[in-house]
């Protein structure tokens, strides 16, 4: 029973709503891009790429209108 509960919590994604200035998002995005360059762990690269995608979309939503949402989830 304990393993089932652990499996459930591992599959649950938590969300938070934050408010950032566009300048702050651009700074965070730059830092993530640099981190992506120097990261050797492929799993972490995937997570960082996903975060870059989400922040880029928040900075310039008009560029991503109609974009494939699968890219965001990959």
C-alpha positions in Angstrom: 0.0 0.0 0.0 2.9 2.4 0.8 4.4 1.9 -2.6 1.1 2.8 -4.3 0.9 6.0 -2.4 4.6 6.8 -3.3 3.8 6.1 -7.0 0.8 8.5 -6.8 2.8 11.4 -5.4 5.5 10.9 -7.9 3.1 11.4 -10.8 1.4 14.5 -9.3 2.6 17.8 -10.7 2.2 20.8 -8.4 1.7 24.3 -9.9 2.3 27.8 -8.5 1.3 31.1 -9.9 4.0 33.8 -9.7 4.3 37.3 -11.1 7.6 38.4 -12.7 8.5 41.4 -14.6 9.5 40.6 -18.2 13.1 41.8 -17.5 13.3 39.3 -14.6 12.1 36.5 -16.9 14.6 37.4 -19.5 17.4 37.3 -16.9 16.1 33.9 -15.7 15.9 32.6 -19.3 19.5 33.7 -20.0 20.7 31.9 -16.8 18.9 28.8 -17.8 20.4 28.9 -21.3 23.9 29.1 -19.9 23.1 26.3 -17.4 21.8 24.2 -20.3 25.2 24.6 -22.1 27.2 23.4 -19.2 24.9 20.6 -17.9 26.1 17.1 -18.7 23.1 15.2 -17.3 20.7 14.5 -20.1 17.6 14.3 -17.8 18.4 17.7 -16.4 18.9 19.1 -19.9 15.4 18.0 -20.8 14.0 19.7 -17.7 16.0 22.9 -18.3 14.8 23.0 -22.0 11.2 22.7 -20.8 11.7 25.6 -18.4 13.3 27.7 -21.2 10.4 26.9 -23.4 7.8 28.0 -20.8 9.7 31.2 -19.9 10.2 32.1 -23.5 6.5 31.6 -24.1 5.7 33.9 -21.2 8.1 36.6 -22.5 6.8 36.4 -26.1 3.4 34.7 -26.2 2.7 35.9 -29.7 5.6 33.9 -31.1 4.2 30.7 -29.7 0.6 31.0 -30.7 -0.4 27.8 -32.4 2.9 26.2 -31.6 2.8 22.5 -30.9 2.1 22.0 -27.2 3.9 18.7 -27.3 7.2 20.7 -27.4 6.3 22.2 -24.1 5.7 18.8 -22.5 8.7 17.0 -24.0 
